[in-house]
Amino acid sequence: MTMKKKLLTAAMLLSAITAMAETKTVSSPDGRLQVTINDERGRATYAVSYDGSTVLMPSLLGFEADFSNFTEGLTITGAETKKINSAYQMRQTKQSAAHYNANCIDVTFQNAKQQTMDVRFQVSNNDVAFRYVIPRPKKDNPKCAVISREATSFRLPDGTTTFLTPQITPMTGWERTKPSYEEDYEADAPMAKNSRFGQGYTFPCLFSLPPTPSKGGGAVWVLISETGVDGSYVGSHLSDYAAETGYTIAFPQAGENNGIGSATAGIPLPYSTPWRTITVGTTLKPIVETTIAYDVVEPKYKPSIQYGTGRYTWSWLIWQDESINYDDQKQFVDLAAAMGFEYCLVDNWWDERIGRDRIAELSKYAQSKGVSLMLWYNSNGYENDSPQTPRDCMSTAIARDREMAWMKSIGVKGIKVDFFGGDKQPTMQLYEDILFDANRYGLQCIFHGCTIPRGWEVMYPNYVASEAVLASENVYFSEGHAKSQAFELTMHPFCRNAVGTMDWGGTIMNRFLSRDNKSRHRRYTTDIFEMASAIVNQTAIQCIAMQPNNLEELPQFELDFLKAVPTTWDETRFLDGYPGRYVVLARRHGSDWYVAGLNAESQPKTLTVTMPEFAGRTVSYYMDDAKKGPQLRQLKFDKRGQAKVTMLPNGGLIVKKPSVSVP
C-alpha cells in the first residue's frame, strides 16, 4: 500500500470514528446556555456554549478507580432527560428564598469492560452543575472503591484572563498550618501563567473570556467551583493550566495533614460524587447573584434549635493575645451590649488566661446584658503545630461531647474552630463531625484557617461561615495588606463570597491598628468604606470589629448605622463593579433596601446607581467628602430610580431608606 493510500485509509477510518461518535445535548430553560456531551475517540467530553459562543471547548470527563478506568474506551449507551423545578428557603446566605429551574440529562458511558458510569448535567439559565453517578458493578460486585484521580477538565478559549488565588504547598506558613486558603488574588492575569507555588488554584476560580467580534458582544464571565463535598469525598482544586487539557480537577496534595491519610477518595458503591459548577454570564450579575452552590444540595440533618444571626465584637483583632483576660473581655461584652450586638467572641488562650470557671462567670454576665459568648478552639490533632489552646477538644467525638455539653450548660452559643490541615477526606469528615455534634448542643460553627464551604449553609443548619480568605488579621499584621484591603474586598463579591459565606473578620473602625488608636500603621480605608463592607461582605453573623474607644470617637450617625446594620438578606442584586477595582451591591432585608459600594481605584469613582425601588424618593446617603470626611446626607433619586454617586479612593457609599434624622 502506498503512503498516499495509507493516509487516505487513516483519514477514512478517523472520519468513520467521528461519524460514529454519539452526541447528547442539554440546554437551559431559556435556551441560551447549552452543554454538548460526546464520546468521540473513546473519550467522554463535554462542551459549553452561551448564545452560540464557546465558553468551554470540549473538555474531558471521567475518573480512574481501583476497580476500573473511565477515562478511555468509552461509548455513550443511553441518556435520560427530565426537568427540575424546586423552591427552598435559606437562613443565612445572600437571599432567603431560591427557585431552581433546570433541565437535566443523565448520560450513561460504558467502558471496554462493560462497566458504566453516569454523568448528570443540570443546566439552569446561567449555571451548569455536573457530577458522576457510579453504580455498583455487576462483575466482581465491589461494594466500595478508591478514586485515584479525576480527568475532569475545563478548556477555556485562548485569550481568557484569570482572577485566581493559588493553592500553596502543604505544611508551610506559620506553624506549618497551610494550606488554609489565605493567599493573594491576582486580577487580569494571563491564563498560561503558572500559579505561584506550582500547585494550581483554589476554588472558586473566576475567568474573563475574550469578546467574540462576530457576535458583537463583550466579554463572557465564567466562575468555576464545586459544591456538595462532605466527609465521603475529598475537597478539590484546579491544576495549573496546560495547553492541551486546560485546567483539571486536582485532588489534595499528599503532604497535607502532615502526610497522614490518603490524597485519594474512598467511596461506597453506589455513589454520587460532589458537584462541579460553572456559572456563565455576559455581565458579572449572574456571577455575583448565583445560588448554584445551594441549588443542588440538601440538608443533612435538622436544626436542634432555632439558630440566631447578628453581629459580634472581637477584642483579638486589635488588642491581640494580651486582651484575653477577664477584664478586657468584659469590656467587649459591654461594647456589644451598648451597640445591641448579639455576640462576643473570646479568642485563643481563654482556657489558660481566663480559666473555665471565670468563662462561665463571663458567660453569665454577658447573658445578663443580652449578649451570648462564642468561644475559639484549636482543631489540633496531627495536622499542624499551632500551639494555641484550648487543644484536644475538637478532634475526637469523646472530647467534643464533653466540651460541648459544658458549653451548653453555661450558655455559650457558638464556636470558632481554627487551623485545619487541608482538603483530604479525613479533614472533610472532621468538619462534618464537628458540625453534627455541635448541633446536638445548639452550637453554631465558624471555621478559620480552613477550606471554603461547599454548599454547607444548606447541608448543615448550624454552619455559619468560613474564613478561607486573606482576612482582616492581615490588615493588622502588615501595612502592605492594610494598603491592599480595598483591592481584596472588591475582589471577593465576584469569587470567594459568591459561592459561600465569608467570615472576613471585621468592620474596622479604629483609625490606627493599635489599642491606643494612635500608634502602629493606620487604616487606609475610610469609615464609609468600612461601614459599607458590613453589607458587601456576606455572612449571617458579622464581625463588627469596633473597640470600646470607638463609642466616644465615632460620629453618632456612624454608631446609629452600625447598631442597626442587618446581617441576613432576602435578596441580593449586583449593580456595578469589576473584580479588584470597585463593586456596588444592593441587598434587601425585609422591606428595606441597602445599596453599598467600595472603591479600590486610585481615583474617585462616579457612577449612576439605578434602584427602581427608590424612584422619586429622597434617601439617606452615607458618603466620603474629601475635605469634611464621612458624611450623612440626602440623595434624591429621579423618576427612573437613578441617582449619581461618587466614591473616593479607598472609600465607599451606602444608600438606604432614612431611619435616622438627616441634617
Secondary structure per residue as TSV (DSSP state, phi and psi in degrees):
chain	resnum	aa	ss	phi	psi
A	1	M	-	360.0	129.7
A	2	T	-	-71.2	161.2
A	3	M	H	-59.2	-38.4
A	4	K	H	-62.8	-40.8
A	5	K	H	-68.7	-36.5
A	6	K	H	-62.2	-44.6
A	7	L	H	-63.9	-39.4
A	8	L	H	-65.2	-40.9
A	9	T	H	-65.0	-43.2
A	10	A	H	-61.5	-41.6
A	11	A	H	-64.8	-40.3
A	12	M	H	-65.1	-39.8
A	13	L	H	-64.2	-44.2
A	14	L	H	-61.8	-40.4
A	15	S	H	-63.7	-38.0
A	16	A	H	-67.6	-40.4
A	17	I	H	-62.6	-44.0
A	18	T	H	-62.7	-41.6
A	19	A	H	-65.2	-31.1
A	20	M	H	-80.7	-13.4
A	21	A	-	-60.8	138.0
A	22	E	-	-92.9	139.6
A	23	T	E	-129.4	134.9
A	24	K	E	-126.3	147.8
A	25	T	E	-133.0	153.3
A	26	V	E	-146.4	137.7
A	27	S	E	-122.3	162.0
A	28	S	-	-69.9	161.4
A	29	P	T	-54.3	-34.0
A	30	D	T	-86.6	-1.9
A	31	G	S	79.9	-0.9
A	32	R	S	-85.0	-31.3
A	33	L	E	-104.8	125.1
A	34	Q	E	-131.6	140.0
A	35	V	E	-117.0	131.9
A	36	T	E	-115.9	123.9
A	37	I	E	-111.0	138.3
A	38	N	E	-143.8	157.2
A	39	D	-	-122.4	27.6
A	40	E	G	-58.8	133.6
A	41	R	G	59.2	28.7
A	42	G	G	76.0	12.1
A	43	R	-	-114.5	141.5
A	44	A	-	-83.9	123.6
A	45	T	E	-134.7	161.4
A	46	Y	E	-139.7	153.4
A	47	A	E	-136.0	151.2
A	48	V	E	-126.9	134.8
A	49	S	E	-132.2	156.0
A	50	Y	E	-135.9	122.9
A	51	D	T	52.6	34.9
A	52	G	T	83.5	-6.4
A	53	S	E	-95.6	143.6
A	54	T	E	-69.1	127.8
A	55	V	E	-103.0	-51.9
A	56	L	E	-125.0	126.3
A	57	M	E	-70.4	165.3
A	58	P	E	-47.8	120.4
A	59	S	E	-123.6	149.1
A	60	L	E	-74.0	148.8
A	61	L	-	-123.0	162.2
A	62	G	-	120.4	175.6
A	63	F	E	-157.3	163.1
A	64	E	E	-111.6	130.1
A	65	A	E	-125.3	167.4
A	66	D	S	-67.5	-22.1
A	67	F	S	-96.0	-13.9
A	68	S	-	-174.5	169.7
A	69	N	B	-116.7	124.3
A	70	F	-	-117.2	41.5
A	71	T	S	-116.6	-8.1
A	72	E	S	-152.2	163.8
A	73	G	S	63.5	33.7
A	74	L	-	-102.2	144.4
A	75	T	E	-134.1	146.6
A	76	I	E	-79.4	124.9
A	77	T	E	-113.0	-4.0
A	78	G	E	176.0	165.7
A	79	A	E	-156.9	142.7
A	80	E	E	-129.1	140.0
A	81	T	E	-119.2	155.1
A	82	K	E	-160.2	169.6
A	83	K	E	-109.7	145.3
A	84	I	E	-120.2	127.7
A	85	N	E	-141.4	105.1
A	86	S	E	-138.0	156.7
A	87	A	E	-134.4	144.8
A	88	Y	E	-154.0	163.4
A	89	Q	E	-106.8	146.0
A	90	M	-	-127.6	139.0
A	91	R	S	-88.8	-29.9
A	92	Q	S	-143.6	33.6
A	93	T	S	-120.3	-163.6
A	94	K	S	-71.5	-13.4
A	95	Q	-	-152.7	154.7
A	96	S	S	-88.5	-17.6
A	97	A	E	-139.6	141.6
A	98	A	E	-134.4	147.0
A	99	H	E	-123.6	117.1
A	100	Y	E	-108.4	116.2
A	101	N	E	-124.2	113.8
A	102	A	E	-144.4	156.1
A	103	N	E	-101.5	138.5
A	104	C	E	-123.5	141.6
A	105	I	E	-136.0	133.1
A	106	D	E	-105.9	112.5
A	107	V	E	-103.9	125.4
A	108	T	E	-96.2	126.0
A	109	F	E	-110.8	141.8
A	110	Q	E	-120.3	137.5
A	111	N	-	-97.6	-174.9
A	112	A	T	-65.6	-20.2
A	113	K	T	-92.3	11.8
A	114	Q	S	62.5	24.6
A	115	Q	-	-94.0	152.7
A	116	T	E	-123.5	154.2
A	117	M	E	-137.0	146.4
A	118	D	E	-104.6	143.4
A	119	V	E	-116.6	118.8
A	120	R	E	-98.0	125.0
A	121	F	E	-113.1	129.9
A	122	Q	E	-119.4	123.3
A	123	V	E	-122.6	112.6
A	124	S	-	-102.2	-173.1
A	125	N	S	-64.2	-27.4
A	126	N	S	-133.0	8.0
A	127	D	E	-133.1	141.7
A	128	V	E	-117.2	131.2
A	129	A	E	-127.3	133.8
A	130	F	E	-142.5	154.2
A	131	R	E	-152.6	163.4
A	132	Y	E	-97.1	132.3
A	133	V	E	-112.4	113.4
A	134	I	E	-110.3	111.7
A	135	P	-	-77.4	169.3
A	136	R	-	-81.4	119.1
A	137	P	-	-62.3	142.0
A	138	K	S	-73.4	-38.0
A	139	K	S	-73.3	126.6
A	140	D	S	67.5	-17.7
A	141	N	-	49.6	54.1
A	142	P	-	-66.5	142.7
A	143	K	S	-99.3	-9.1
A	144	C	E	-149.8	168.9
A	145	A	E	-156.8	163.1
A	146	V	E	-120.6	122.5
A	147	I	E	-92.9	116.8
A	148	S	E	-86.6	-29.3
A	149	R	E	-163.7	160.1
A	150	E	E	-111.0	143.8
A	151	A	-	-87.0	-9.5
A	152	T	-	-45.1	124.1
A	153	S	E	-136.5	168.6
A	154	F	E	-138.3	105.1
A	155	R	B	-102.0	104.7
A	156	L	-	-92.8	153.3
A	157	P	-	-63.4	152.6
A	158	D	T	-57.3	145.2
A	159	G	T	91.0	-2.9
A	160	T	-	-66.7	139.2
A	161	T	E	-109.5	159.9
A	162	T	E	-125.3	154.7
A	163	F	E	-133.6	89.6
A	164	L	E	-134.0	159.1
A	165	T	-	-124.7	136.3
A	166	P	B	-80.0	151.2
A	167	Q	-	-80.3	132.9
A	168	I	-	-98.7	160.0
A	169	T	-	-68.1	149.1
A	170	P	T	-74.4	158.8
A	171	M	T	57.9	39.1
A	172	T	B	-120.6	-178.9
A	173	G	S	75.8	-169.5
A	174	W	G	-59.9	123.3
A	175	E	G	51.2	33.2
A	176	R	G	55.4	43.6
A	177	T	-	-96.4	-3.1
A	178	K	B	-93.9	156.8
A	179	P	-	-80.3	142.7
A	180	S	S	-139.7	20.5
A	181	Y	S	58.1	41.9
A	182	E	-	-128.2	42.5
A	183	E	-	-106.0	165.9
A	184	D	-	-72.8	142.4
A	185	Y	-	-82.5	148.9
A	186	E	E	-122.3	130.0
A	187	A	E	-101.2	148.5
A	188	D	E	58.4	37.7
A	189	A	E	-89.9	152.0
A	190	P	E	-69.3	148.1
A	191	M	T	-64.0	-34.9
A	192	A	T	-79.6	-4.9
A	193	K	S	-69.4	130.1
A	194	N	-	-69.4	150.3
A	195	S	-	-67.4	158.0
A	196	R	T	-59.7	-36.9
A	197	F	T	-110.1	4.5
A	198	G	S	71.4	19.4
A	199	Q	S	-118.6	16.5
A	200	G	-	82.2	-153.2
A	201	Y	B	-135.0	143.9
A	202	T	-	-82.8	149.6
A	203	F	S	-71.8	152.8
A	204	P	-	-81.1	158.3
A	205	C	E	-121.9	122.3
A	206	L	E	-106.8	136.8
A	207	F	E	-133.8	146.0
A	208	S	E	-116.6	114.3
A	209	L	E	-83.3	148.4
A	210	P	-	-67.3	151.0
A	211	P	-	-61.4	151.9
A	212	T	-	-103.8	101.9
A	213	P	G	-56.0	-37.5
A	214	S	G	-65.7	-23.7
A	215	K	G	-90.5	-12.5
A	216	G	T	69.3	19.7
A	217	G	-	-108.9	179.8
A	218	G	-	-95.1	-162.4
A	219	A	-	-66.9	152.5
A	220	V	E	-108.0	134.9
A	221	W	E	-102.6	139.8
A	222	V	E	-135.1	129.5
A	223	L	E	-118.3	122.6
A	224	I	E	-113.6	133.0
A	225	S	E	-157.2	-165.7
A	226	E	E	-142.8	159.1
A	227	T	E	-149.7	163.9
A	228	G	-	81.3	16.4
A	229	V	-	-81.2	128.5
A	230	D	-	-131.1	-161.2
A	231	G	T	-70.8	-1.5
A	232	S	T	-95.0	5.2
A	233	Y	S	-152.2	177.5
A	234	V	-	-95.1	157.7
A	235	G	-	-83.8	141.3
A	236	S	-	-116.1	171.0
A	237	H	E	-146.1	-178.2
A	238	L	E	-97.5	143.0
A	239	S	-	-71.1	173.6
A	240	D	-	-64.0	160.4
A	241	Y	-	-73.3	139.1
A	242	A	B	-129.5	139.4
A	243	A	T	-59.4	-38.9
A	244	E	T	-79.5	-38.6
A	245	T	T	-110.0	-9.8
A	246	G	B	75.1	-135.6
A	247	Y	E	-99.1	143.1
A	248	T	E	-123.7	146.2
A	249	I	E	-60.0	126.8
A	250	A	E	-115.7	134.0
A	251	F	-	-81.1	170.6
A	252	P	-	-56.7	158.2
A	253	Q	-	-78.9	146.2
A	254	A	T	-59.9	-30.7
A	255	G	T	-79.3	-7.7
A	256	E	G	-62.5	156.8
A	257	N	G	58.4	36.8
A	258	N	G	59.3	27.1
A	259	G	G	80.8	-1.9
A	260	I	-	-85.1	135.3
A	261	G	S	90.3	152.3
A	262	S	-	-77.7	149.7
A	263	A	S	-87.5	0.4
A	264	T	S	-97.6	177.5
A	265	A	E	-111.7	122.2
A	266	G	E	-97.2	126.6
A	267	I	E	-131.4	152.6
A	268	P	E	-81.3	162.6
A	269	L	S	-121.6	135.3
A	270	P	S	-72.2	168.2
A	271	Y	E	-158.1	146.7
A	272	S	E	-118.2	125.5
A	273	T	-	-74.1	167.5
A	274	P	-	-59.9	165.2
A	275	W	E	-88.9	138.8
A	276	R	E	-96.1	137.9
A	277	T	E	-123.5	144.1
A	278	I	E	-134.2	117.1
A	279	T	E	-107.6	133.3
A	280	V	E	-129.4	138.6
A	281	G	E	-158.3	149.0
A	282	T	S	-81.2	-8.0
A	283	T	S	-131.1	177.8
A	284	L	S	-82.8	-5.0
A	285	K	H	-57.1	-50.6
A	286	P	H	-64.1	-28.0
A	287	I	H	-67.1	-49.1
A	288	V	H	-69.9	-36.7
A	289	E	H	-93.1	-4.7
A	290	T	-	-56.9	145.1
A	291	T	-	-121.6	18.9
A	292	I	H	-61.7	-29.2
A	293	A	H	-60.7	-25.6
A	294	Y	H	-104.3	-23.6
A	295	D	H	-63.1	-31.3
A	296	V	T	-109.2	10.4
A	297	V	-	-118.0	164.9
A	298	E	-	-127.9	153.1
A	299	P	-	-60.3	140.7
A	300	K	S	-95.0	-19.8
A	301	Y	S	-160.2	167.8
A	302	K	-	-90.4	149.0
A	303	P	-	-67.1	140.4
A	304	S	S	-79.4	-23.7
A	305	I	S	-141.5	174.5
A	306	Q	-	-85.0	109.1
A	307	Y	-	-79.1	147.6
A	308	G	-	-95.7	171.5
A	309	T	-	-132.6	179.4
A	310	G	E	143.5	-150.3
A	311	R	E	-121.7	156.0
A	312	Y	E	-137.5	150.8
A	313	T	E	-94.9	158.8
A	314	W	E	-155.5	108.3
A	315	S	S	-71.8	-32.3
A	316	W	H	-63.7	-31.0
A	317	L	H	-56.8	-42.5
A	318	I	H	-108.1	-41.8
A	319	W	H	-85.4	-13.7
A	320	Q	-	59.5	-160.7
A	321	D	G	-59.1	-30.3
A	322	E	G	-62.6	-18.5
A	323	S	G	-84.8	-4.5
A	324	I	-	-83.1	73.6
A	325	N	S	-143.5	162.8
A	326	Y	H	-60.2	-45.6
A	327	D	H	-65.9	-43.1
A	328	D	H	-66.7	-41.1
A	329	Q	H	-65.7	-33.6
A	330	K	H	-62.3	-38.0
A	331	Q	H	-61.2	-38.1
A	332	F	H	-78.4	-26.3
A	333	V	H	-65.3	-45.0
A	334	D	H	-62.8	-37.7
A	335	L	H	-63.2	-45.2
A	336	A	H	-60.1	-42.4
A	337	A	H	-64.2	-42.3
A	338	A	H	-63.5	-32.4
A	339	M	H	-91.8	-5.7
A	340	G	T	76.5	20.9
A	341	F	-	-79.0	153.6
A	342	E	S	-88.6	-23.7
A	343	Y	E	-137.4	159.8
A	344	C	E	-135.7	126.0
A	345	L	E	-94.4	123.8
A	346	V	E	-100.2	119.5
A	347	D	-	-89.5	-164.8
A	348	N	T	-56.0	156.3
A	349	W	T	76.7	5.1
A	350	W	H	-61.6	-32.5
A	351	D	H	-67.9	-32.3
A	352	E	H	-87.7	-38.5
A	353	R	H	-93.1	-21.1
A	354	I	T	-113.9	-43.2
A	355	G	-	92.8	150.6
A	356	R	H	-66.7	-38.4
A	357	D	H	-63.2	-42.0
A	358	R	H	-76.5	-26.4
A	359	I	H	-64.5	-40.7
A	360	A	H	-61.2	-39.9
A	361	E	H	-65.6	-42.5
A	362	L	H	-64.3	-40.1
A	363	S	H	-62.3	-41.5
A	364	K	H	-63.9	-42.4
A	365	Y	H	-62.9	-44.8
A	366	A	H	-59.6	-44.0
A	367	Q	H	-63.0	-32.7
A	368	S	H	-66.9	-20.4
A	369	K	T	-98.7	4.8
A	370	G	T	79.2	21.7
A	371	V	-	-120.2	143.2
A	372	S	E	-112.6	144.0
A	373	L	E	-83.9	147.1
A	374	M	E	-119.4	143.3
A	375	L	E	-119.6	141.8
A	376	W	E	-84.2	142.9
A	377	Y	E	-138.6	150.1
A	378	N	E	-87.6	130.2
A	379	S	-	-66.9	-27.2
A	380	N	-	39.6	-137.1
A	381	G	T	83.7	-145.5
A	382	Y	T	-106.2	5.9
A	383	E	S	-92.3	-12.9
A	384	N	-	-162.5	-179.0
A	385	D	-	-107.2	12.4
A	386	S	-	-56.6	125.9
A	387	P	-	-89.7	-13.1
A	388	Q	-	-61.0	143.5
A	389	T	S	-104.4	160.0
A	390	P	S	-74.1	134.5
A	391	R	-	-110.7	167.7
A	392	D	S	59.2	29.8
A	393	C	S	-116.4	-15.7
A	394	M	S	-121.6	-5.8
A	395	S	S	-91.3	-11.1
A	396	T	S	-133.2	154.6
A	397	A	H	-63.8	-38.2
A	398	I	H	-64.5	-46.0
A	399	A	H	-64.8	-41.4
A	400	R	H	-63.1	-43.6
A	401	D	H	-60.1	-44.5
A	402	R	H	-65.4	-44.7
A	403	E	H	-69.4	-42.6
A	404	M	H	-71.5	-33.7
A	405	A	H	-63.0	-40.7
A	406	W	H	-63.9	-44.3
A	407	M	H	-61.3	-43.2
A	408	K	H	-61.0	-38.2
A	409	S	H	-67.0	-25.0
A	410	I	H	-104.5	4.4
A	411	G	T	88.6	14.5
A	412	V	-	-69.4	141.6
A	413	K	-	-111.9	-10.2
A	414	G	E	-163.4	163.0
A	415	I	E	-130.5	148.6
A	416	K	E	-116.7	113.8
A	417	V	E	-107.7	131.0
A	418	D	E	-122.7	160.0
A	419	F	-	67.5	68.0
A	420	F	-	-92.5	167.8
A	421	G	-	-109.8	13.7
A	422	G	-	135.7	-154.0
A	423	D	S	-121.0	13.4
A	424	K	S	-64.9	161.7
A	425	Q	H	-58.4	-40.8
A	426	P	H	-61.5	-33.0
A	427	T	H	-71.8	-40.2
A	428	M	H	-61.3	-36.5
A	429	Q	H	-68.0	-35.6
A	430	L	H	-63.7	-43.7
A	431	Y	H	-55.0	-49.2
A	432	E	H	-63.9	-40.5
A	433	D	H	-65.7	-42.0
A	434	I	H	-60.9	-45.4
A	435	L	H	-62.9	-46.5
A	436	F	H	-64.6	-45.8
A	437	D	H	-65.0	-40.1
A	438	A	H	-62.6	-36.5
A	439	N	H	-62.3	-34.0
A	440	R	H	-62.8	-23.4
A	441	Y	T	-112.3	16.0
A	442	G	T	67.6	33.2
A	443	L	-	-108.9	134.3
A	444	Q	E	-90.8	156.7
A	445	C	E	-126.6	132.5
A	446	I	E	-117.3	136.6
A	447	F	E	-112.6	139.7
A	448	H	-	-128.6	163.1
A	449	G	S	54.4	52.1
A	450	C	S	-145.9	179.7
A	451	T	-	-83.7	171.8
A	452	I	-	-74.6	153.5
A	453	P	-	-71.6	149.9
A	454	R	S	-132.0	73.4
A	455	G	S	80.3	10.5
A	456	W	H	-68.4	-24.4
A	457	E	H	-60.0	-32.6
A	458	V	H	-90.6	-40.4
A	459	M	H	-65.7	-37.7
A	460	Y	-	-125.0	105.6
A	461	P	T	-66.4	-17.5
A	462	N	T	-101.3	7.7
A	463	Y	E	-77.6	134.8
A	464	V	E	-104.7	-62.3
A	465	A	E	-167.9	165.0
A	466	S	E	-123.0	153.9
A	467	E	-	-71.8	-81.1
A	468	A	-	49.0	44.1
A	469	V	S	-165.4	156.0
A	470	L	S	-73.3	97.4
A	471	A	-	-98.0	-170.3
A	472	S	T	-61.8	-28.3
A	473	E	H	-58.0	-28.2
A	474	N	H	-72.0	-25.0
A	475	V	H	-64.1	-35.5
A	476	Y	H	-72.8	-46.7
A	477	F	H	-70.2	-32.0
A	478	S	-	-137.6	128.5
A	479	E	H	-65.1	-31.0
A	480	G	H	-60.3	-41.9
A	481	H	H	-73.1	-30.8
A	482	A	H	-61.7	-38.6
A	483	K	H	-71.0	-28.5
A	484	S	T	-97.7	7.5
A	485	Q	H	-56.7	-42.6
A	486	A	H	-64.1	-41.0
A	487	F	H	-58.0	-47.8
A	488	E	H	-64.9	-42.2
A	489	L	H	-78.2	-14.5
A	490	T	T	-92.7	-1.5
A	491	M	T	-89.6	-42.1
A	492	H	G	-66.0	-31.3
A	493	P	G	-60.9	-20.9
A	494	F	G	-97.2	-8.9
A	495	C	T	-140.7	-87.8
A	496	R	H	-52.9	-50.4
A	497	N	H	-79.6	-10.9
A	498	A	H	-72.6	-26.4
A	499	V	H	-107.6	-5.7
A	500	G	S	-176.3	158.0
A	501	T	-	-62.7	149.6
A	502	M	B	-135.8	116.6
A	503	D	-	-91.1	80.4
A	504	W	-	-67.7	-29.6
A	505	G	-	92.4	46.6
A	506	G	-	138.6	117.8
A	507	T	-	-82.0	105.2
A	508	I	-	-90.9	118.4
A	509	M	-	-106.4	-11.7
A	510	N	-	-67.0	141.0
A	511	R	S	-76.1	-28.4
A	512	F	B	-122.0	150.7
A	513	L	S	-87.8	67.1
A	514	S	S	-158.0	161.0
A	515	R	T	-66.5	-35.8
A	516	D	T	-83.6	-4.6
A	517	N	S	57.8	30.2
A	518	K	S	-135.4	-25.8
A	519	S	S	-109.4	-174.9
A	520	R	S	57.3	-166.8
A	521	H	-	-82.2	162.6
A	522	R	B	-92.7	166.0
A	523	R	-	-81.5	134.7
A	524	Y	-	-96.1	-7.9
A	525	T	S	-94.1	158.2
A	526	T	-	-81.7	166.1
A	527	D	H	-59.4	-40.3
A	528	I	H	-66.1	-38.1
A	529	F	H	-56.9	-48.7
A	530	E	H	-62.7	-43.8
A	531	M	H	-63.3	-41.6
A	532	A	H	-65.9	-30.9
A	533	S	H	-65.2	-24.5
A	534	A	H	-65.8	-20.1
A	535	I	H	-96.5	-41.7
A	536	V	H	-67.6	-44.9
A	537	N	S	-74.9	120.6
A	538	Q	-	-102.5	118.1
A	539	T	-	-160.0	147.3
A	540	A	S	-76.8	-20.6
A	541	I	E	-122.6	102.3
A	542	Q	E	-98.4	135.3
A	543	C	E	-82.0	118.2
A	544	I	-	-104.2	97.4
A	545	A	-	-83.1	54.0
A	546	M	-	-72.0	159.8
A	547	Q	-	-115.6	156.4
A	548	P	T	-53.5	-33.5
A	549	N	T	-66.2	-22.9
A	550	N	H	-64.6	-25.5
A	551	L	H	-60.2	-31.2
A	552	E	H	-96.2	-20.6
A	553	E	H	-95.9	-31.1
A	554	L	S	-82.5	147.2
A	555	P	-	-58.4	150.6
A	556	Q	H	-62.0	-34.6
A	557	F	H	-68.2	-29.1
A	558	E	H	-70.3	-44.2
A	559	L	H	-60.9	-42.7
A	560	D	H	-61.8	-41.3
A	561	F	H	-63.2	-48.0
A	562	L	H	-66.1	-30.0
A	563	K	H	-66.1	-28.5
A	564	A	H	-109.1	-6.8
A	565	V	-	-62.7	128.7
A	566	P	-	-75.0	164.6
A	567	T	-	-126.1	-4.7
A	568	T	-	-117.2	147.8
A	569	W	-	-133.1	138.0
A	570	D	S	-88.8	-20.3
A	571	E	E	-159.2	143.6
A	572	T	E	-127.5	137.1
A	573	R	E	-134.8	125.6
A	574	F	E	-81.1	128.5
A	575	L	E	-106.7	-42.9
A	576	D	E	-168.2	159.6
A	577	G	E	146.9	173.7
A	578	Y	E	-152.3	135.1
A	579	P	T	-56.2	124.6
A	580	G	T	82.9	0.4
A	581	R	T	-116.2	-56.8
A	582	Y	E	-163.4	162.0
A	583	V	E	-152.0	142.4
A	584	V	E	-133.3	119.9
A	585	L	E	-121.0	151.5
A	586	A	E	-116.3	133.2
A	587	R	E	-130.1	141.1
A	588	R	E	-110.3	130.1
A	589	H	E	-120.3	108.9
A	590	G	T	64.2	-123.6
A	591	S	T	-98.4	1.6
A	592	D	E	-99.0	126.9
A	593	W	E	-98.6	137.6
A	594	Y	E	-120.8	129.1
A	595	V	E	-108.0	127.0
A	596	A	E	-130.9	138.2
A	597	G	E	-134.2	149.3
A	598	L	E	-131.7	140.8
A	599	N	E	-123.7	119.6
A	600	A	-	-104.9	1.7
A	601	E	S	-79.8	162.4
A	602	S	S	-82.2	-6.6
A	603	Q	S	-122.8	157.3
A	604	P	-	-56.0	144.2
A	605	K	E	-114.5	112.9
A	606	T	E	-106.4	130.7
A	607	L	E	-151.6	168.6
A	608	T	E	-104.7	122.2
A	609	V	E	-91.7	129.9
A	610	T	E	-111.8	115.2
A	611	M	-	-136.9	96.1
A	612	P	G	-54.4	-29.6
A	613	E	G	-65.4	-20.0
A	614	F	G	-101.8	8.5
A	615	A	T	-55.8	124.9
A	616	G	T	73.0	10.5
A	617	R	-	-109.9	154.9
A	618	T	E	-103.8	126.0
A	619	V	E	-126.2	168.9
A	620	S	E	-74.2	137.9
A	621	Y	E	-130.7	106.2
A	622	Y	E	-91.3	119.8
A	623	M	E	-147.5	165.8
A	624	D	E	-99.4	131.2
A	625	D	E	-107.0	127.1
A	626	A	T	-59.0	-27.5
A	627	K	T	-102.6	-37.5
A	628	K	T	-97.5	-10.7
A	629	G	E	84.8	-156.6
A	630	P	E	-64.7	138.4
A	631	Q	E	-136.0	147.7
A	632	L	E	-111.8	114.6
A	633	R	E	-128.8	-176.3
A	634	Q	E	-106.3	147.4
A	635	L	E	-134.2	128.1
A	636	K	E	-100.3	124.1
A	637	F	-	-91.0	140.9
A	638	D	-	-78.2	-176.7
A	639	K	T	-66.8	-19.5
A	640	R	T	-87.7	-0.4
A	641	G	S	78.1	32.6
A	642	Q	E	-120.8	146.9
A	643	A	E	-153.2	145.9
A	644	K	E	-91.4	135.4
A	645	V	E	-134.3	160.0
A	646	T	E	-134.4	136.0
A	647	M	E	-115.3	130.7
A	648	L	-	-74.3	161.6
A	649	P	T	-56.6	136.6
A	650	N	T	58.0	21.5
A	651	G	-	-113.9	-176.1
A	652	G	E	-153.0	-171.4
A	653	L	E	-152.6	153.9
A	654	I	E	-139.6	132.4
A	655	V	E	-124.5	128.8
A	656	K	E	-154.6	166.3
A	657	K	-	-64.6	142.6
A	658	P	-	-63.2	125.4
A	659	S	-	-125.4	-3.0
A	660	V	S	-131.6	161.6
A	661	S	-	-65.2	137.0
A	662	V	-	-106.1	124.5
A	663	P	-	-65.8	360.0
